[in-house]
């Protein structure tokens, strides 16, 4: 069974922060790590269901994107970033997670 490369997700989150947020890399990395703690087991479970043919790729993507509520982004919010910027980063992070998870299959 392949594993999701969470280190790569964090690297891509840092790049996304530089692009979308104009910085705030440490806060974005902290928030990505916090999301991992909250969602990693559930995402791994769904990934196994996808591998086993119990859910479709589209279902998997939808489930992962639905986890965005767990991505509280407290560090970015505490840094005073606008809601729209935090929301754009969160959406981008969910896409990074989906892509990394699917690459682990």
C-alpha positions as CSV (number, residue, x, y, z in Angstrom):
1,X,0.0,0.0,0.0
2,X,1.4,3.4,-1.0
3,X,1.3,6.3,1.4
4,X,0.4,9.9,0.8
5,X,3.5,12.1,0.7
6,X,2.5,14.6,3.3
7,X,6.0,16.2,3.2
8,X,5.5,17.0,-0.5
9,X,2.0,18.4,0.4
10,X,3.6,20.7,2.9
11,X,6.2,21.8,0.3
12,X,3.5,22.6,-2.2
13,X,1.5,24.4,0.5
14,X,4.5,26.6,1.1
15,X,4.8,27.4,-2.6
16,X,1.1,28.1,-2.8
17,X,1.4,30.5,0.2
18,X,4.1,32.4,-1.6
19,X,2.0,32.6,-4.7
20,X,-1.5,33.3,-3.3
21,X,-0.6,35.0,0.0
22,X,2.5,36.8,-0.9
23,X,4.3,35.1,1.9
24,X,3.0,33.7,5.3
25,X,4.8,30.5,4.5
26,X,5.3,29.4,8.1
27,X,1.6,30.0,9.0
28,X,0.5,28.2,5.9
29,X,2.8,25.2,6.7
30,X,1.5,25.2,10.3
31,X,-2.0,25.1,9.1
32,X,-1.3,22.4,6.5
33,X,0.2,20.3,9.4
34,X,-2.8,20.9,11.6
35,X,-5.1,19.8,8.7
36,X,-3.0,16.6,8.4
37,X,-3.5,15.8,12.1
38,X,-7.2,16.2,11.7
39,X,-7.8,14.5,8.4
40,X,-5.0,12.1,7.6
41,X,-6.7,8.9,8.9
42,X,-10.0,9.7,7.2
43,X,-8.3,10.4,3.9
44,X,-6.2,7.2,4.1
45,X,-9.4,5.3,4.8
46,X,-11.1,6.8,1.7
47,X,-8.0,6.1,-0.3
48,X,-8.2,2.5,0.6
49,X,-11.9,2.4,-0.3
50,X,-11.0,3.8,-3.7
51,X,-8.2,1.2,-4.2
52,X,-10.7,-1.5,-3.2
53,X,-13.3,-0.2,-5.7
54,X,-15.8,0.7,-3.0
55,X,-15.9,4.3,-4.1
56,X,-15.2,6.1,-7.3
57,X,-12.4,8.6,-8.0
58,X,-15.1,11.3,-8.2
59,X,-16.5,10.2,-4.8
60,X,-13.0,10.3,-3.3
61,X,-12.2,13.8,-4.6
62,X,-15.6,15.0,-3.3
63,X,-15.0,13.5,0.2
64,X,-11.5,15.1,0.4
65,X,-12.7,18.5,-0.7
66,X,-15.5,18.2,1.9
67,X,-12.8,18.0,4.6
68,X,-12.0,21.7,4.0
69,X,-13.9,22.5,7.2
70,X,-11.2,20.7,9.1
71,X,-8.7,23.0,7.6
72,X,-9.4,25.8,10.1
73,X,-6.4,27.8,9.0
74,X,-6.0,29.4,12.4
75,X,-2.4,30.6,11.9
76,X,-3.3,32.4,8.7
77,X,-6.4,33.9,10.3
78,X,-4.4,35.1,13.3
79,X,-1.9,36.7,10.8
80,X,-4.8,38.9,9.8
81,X,-5.2,37.7,6.2
82,X,-8.5,38.5,4.4
83,X,-11.1,35.7,4.3
84,X,-10.9,35.5,0.5
85,X,-7.1,34.9,0.6
86,X,-7.5,32.2,3.3
87,X,-10.3,30.6,1.3
88,X,-8.2,30.6,-1.9
89,X,-5.3,29.0,0.0
90,X,-7.6,26.4,1.5
91,X,-9.1,25.5,-1.8
92,X,-5.6,25.1,-3.3
93,X,-4.5,23.0,-0.4
94,X,-7.5,20.6,-0.9
95,X,-6.5,20.2,-4.6
96,X,-2.9,19.5,-3.6
97,X,-4.1,16.8,-1.1
98,X,-6.4,15.2,-3.8
99,X,-3.6,15.1,-6.3
100,X,-1.0,13.7,-3.9
101,X,-3.5,11.1,-2.6
102,X,-4.3,9.9,-6.1
103,X,-0.6,9.8,-7.0
104,X,-0.2,7.4,-4.1
105,X,-2.4,4.7,-5.7
